[in-house]
Amino acid sequence: MPSLNIADMMSRTRTMADKPKKKKNWIKGAIKHPGVEKERAKEHGVSTHEQLEEDSHSSNPTLRARGNLGLRFEGGGDLHKKKKKKSPLYDNPRSHAHG
């Protein structure tokens, strides 16, 4: 079994407070080239949505990823809306029966 070097040992001895925090704004990191899809749509003379649809079915993995991400972002603020929780009061199926 290989022995641990100093960096490995230090990484295993950190406390939770010392660990780097996760990125909260993942969207900034997801968009490497802002406006590239809009520019491509303008070059092809189609709407941005049509270009995103076309790219989402592309055999090129980069275009496919951009198309899918763009379609996901088209919803606007839907990404950040909180989902409503069902009230546990009415989960029982017998509470819906009448008579």
N, C-alpha and C positions, 0 to 999 in steps of 0.2 A: 504494500500500500504506500503511495507516495506521501511524503511528509508535507505539511502545510508551510507555505512561506509566510513571511511577516504580514504581507498585505491580506492574505486569506484569513489569518488569525485575527487581524484587526477588524475585518469586515464582519466576522462572526461574533465579536464582542461588543458591538455598538448597542446602545440603548435605543428604544423606540424614538426618543426625542432627537437623537442624532441622525436618524435615517433621513435621506432626502424625501421630500414630500412629492406626491404625484402631481402632475400638471392638472390644473383645474380647467384651463382653457385649451382643450384638445383641438378645437376648430382651427385655431391659429396655426398649429403644427400640421393640420391635415391639408390646408390649402397652401401649396408651394408656389403656384403661379396664378395669382388672382386675375380674373378676367380672360383667361385663355380660352374658355369655352365660348364666351360671348364673342370674342374676336374670331374664332373659327366659324361660328354661326354667321357672322357678318360676311366673311369671305365666301361662304357657300350660299349666301342669300336666303337663309331660312331663319326661323325663330330660334331663340336660345333653347326652348323646350324641345323642339324637333331635333336640334343638334345633340342635346343630351340623350334623347331617346335613341338616336342612331348610334352614338358612341357607347351607350350602355350595352349594346349588342355586338360591339366590335370584337374582332379576334385579337386585337392589340391590347394586352393587359393594362397598359397605362391609360389608354383612351377609355377602356371599359371601366376602370376604377374612377376616372374623372367623371364619366357620365353618370355612374351610379351615385357618387357622392353629390354631384350637382342636382340630381333628381331628389335625393334625400333632403338637400337644403332648400329646395323650391318651396317647401311647406312654410318656410319663414320661422315664426316663433313657436311652431309646434314642437320643436326639439326641446324647448325649455319649459313647456307647460307641465305642471304637475298633474299626475293622474289622480282622479278622484277615487277615494277609497270607499268601498261598499260598506254600508253600515252593518255591523255584525248582528244587529237587532232582527233583521229580516232575512237572514241566511237560511233559516230553517224552511224547508218546502211546505211544512204544515201551516206556516203563517200566511201563505198565499191562498189556501183553500177556503172557499166560502160555502159552508153548508153541507 
